[in-house]
Amino acid sequence: MELELSGAACVVTGASHGIGRAVAHRLGEEGARVLVVSRDPEASEAVAAATGAEWLAADVSRADATERIIATCVERFGRIDVLVNNAGTMSVTPLEALTEADWYHHWELNVMGPMRLMSAAAPLMAASGGGRIVNVSSSAGKRPSQDNAAYSVTKAAQLSLSRVFAERYSRENVLVNAVAPGPVRTRLWLGAGGIAEQRGEAADGSDAEAVLGRVAARLPLGRLSEPEEVADVIVFLCSARASTVTGAAWSVDGGSVASIV
Ligand SMILES: NC(=O)c1ccc[n+]([C@@H]2O[C@H](COP(=O)([O-])OP(=O)(O)OC[C@H]3O[C@@H](n4cnc5c(N)ncnc54)[C@H](OP(=O)(O)O)[C@@H]3O)[C@@H](O)[C@H]2O)c1
């Protein structure tokens, strides 16, 4: 299948690790030009070096990041065709322990950051004939998790935001979609102090491997997803082949959310 991504100018946020890094790799393999964005300059530069991409250190939860990111993409590539809002993180925190600052942090990261980047990028894409935007939400946005309510609620808001932009820009050939991954084998789950360790400590002191075994056993697929498997779906949505998909929120979750809508 020809994805027609060769030469496409792409911004991928949160591309220094995990799903975003896999998306940057896949887009690079398709001949796209990619701007790798994360807060960590060294990790971003390393991904860019490995994939032939450009990189920029920016915190997408800050209002001043938007203009830098879009301006850098246009400066380096002359245009913007694809935006993947993937940057994100969370820690296991019970509802009663979440502070106002936690709630605002997740709101800025999962809603305001993607909203600002879409607001800046979509008109430019429309003016140049169209584009693709993919927002990386979560199964927790479809079915709230007690791991972190601020994460779940703002990932749900990100799905709504995605739909709003899809309806506003589809007539101008800017197609906006979301993906909702379930548990994925990235730093977020597997890293030191990641979700697997945190869940084990919060529950009964079991180690990360035991937690991961229990999570896998509960999934219809029987295992966690690999970041490359999620990246393949994202890159497809970025491609010319997804030309009638807009306003969708695709589960990429091993069957985690027991719903067909
Ligand atoms: N892994 C899962 O099971 C899972 C499931 C559902 C949804 N997701 C979503 O998938 C996305 C990627 O997660 P992942 O699993 O790939 O995690 P990861 O391996 O920890 O990667 C997260 C990426 O986001 C970047 N990032 C975090 N905060 C940022 C900020 N404020 N500004 C810019 N970049 C930021 C990180 O880089 P720096 O730390 O260097 O900034 C890193 O590149 C997230 O939105 C997450 O919510 C993941």
The ligand as an ORCA input file, in Angstrom:
! r2SCAN-3c Opt
* xyz 0 1
  N       1.997      3.487     27.122
  C       0.709      3.328     27.273
  O       0.263      2.299     27.807
  C      -0.277      4.353     26.777
  C      -1.628      4.018     26.777
  C      -2.557      4.945     26.336
  C      -2.135      6.175     25.902
  N      -0.812      6.489     25.912
  C      -0.441      7.831     25.472
  O       0.541      7.726     24.470
  C       1.349      8.894     24.492
  C       2.810      8.471     24.478
  O       3.063      7.725     25.654
  P       4.228      6.627     25.735
  O       3.629      5.422     26.304
  O       4.955      6.544     24.457
  O       5.129      7.278     26.873
  P       6.711      7.562     26.971
  O       7.473      6.440     26.400
  O       6.951      7.973     28.360
  O       6.881      8.820     26.013
  C       6.218     10.016     26.302
  C       6.771     11.098     25.403
  O       6.098     12.335     25.688
  C       7.085     13.344     25.943
  N       6.524     14.357     26.824
  C       5.947     14.187     28.045
  N       5.547     15.369     28.531
  C       5.876     16.310     27.596
  C       5.713     17.709     27.523
  N       5.138     18.405     28.514
  N       6.157     18.358     26.422
  C       6.748     17.660     25.416
  N       6.925     16.349     25.426
  C       6.491     15.666     26.513
  C       8.257     12.564     26.524
  O       9.484     13.245     26.373
  P      10.177     14.130     27.521
  O       9.895     13.441     28.826
  O      11.603     14.143     27.123
  O       9.556     15.468     27.394
  C       8.249     11.343     25.626
  O       8.863     11.624     24.385
  C       0.924      9.694     25.719
  O       0.055     10.735     25.342
  C       0.194      8.676     26.563
  O      -0.766      9.263     27.405
  C       0.118      5.608     26.326
*
